[in-house]
């Protein structure tokens, strides 16, 4: 009876960037002590784990045609239900030029704010996979709200990293600028997302040096056009 009283649950929703629920997606939960639980999202995109022993867990979400997503450091407390905010899977069938999440870190249940982390590296162009792009320091990183107003501003540190901490949740455009480099900016439908109680860690964005120190966008070399596989 005591073991049953200690059991907890984890529930959440999986959707794409348009808000459409993804049914049948695989949800895999792994604990730090080696327990593994698996389930699939129902027709409403909702996944549920019940009877969970208290532990620290990592959640991995995947579905054919989408990039998988991992949520780390989920602390399941005895006898307590845990509800994650809706999580987004991004399509992977085409070359993707927008921002991509490396992983999510669960901060705390019920937290009304979230965190966004990322980094800025030098765009080396066509290069061997083994090469490591250098970090770009002291770059200006700006978040724009849906209405176009500035919602946050910071600079990259000595490692080229930036963070927007304890920030209100939402979907944001991001702009990165530094003298001598072309502006990096995302437009709809791409965006950077901040979720309640979650630290979103994005893959690095790249800044390209201006052509012969002329930052006129019309002088910028053309990038290869994306294609579907």
Secondary structure, DSSP 8 states (H G I E B T S, - for coil): -HHHHH-EEEEEEEE-TTS-B-TT-EEEEEETTS-EEEEE--TTSEEEEEEE-SEEEEEEEE-TTB--EEEEEEEE-TT-EEE---EE--B-SB---S--EEEEEE--TT-SEEEEEEEEEE---S--TT----B--S-EEEEE-TTS-EEEEEE--TTSEEEEEEEE-EEEEEEEE-TTB--EE--TT--EEE-TTEEEEE--EEE-B-BTTB--GGGS-------B-
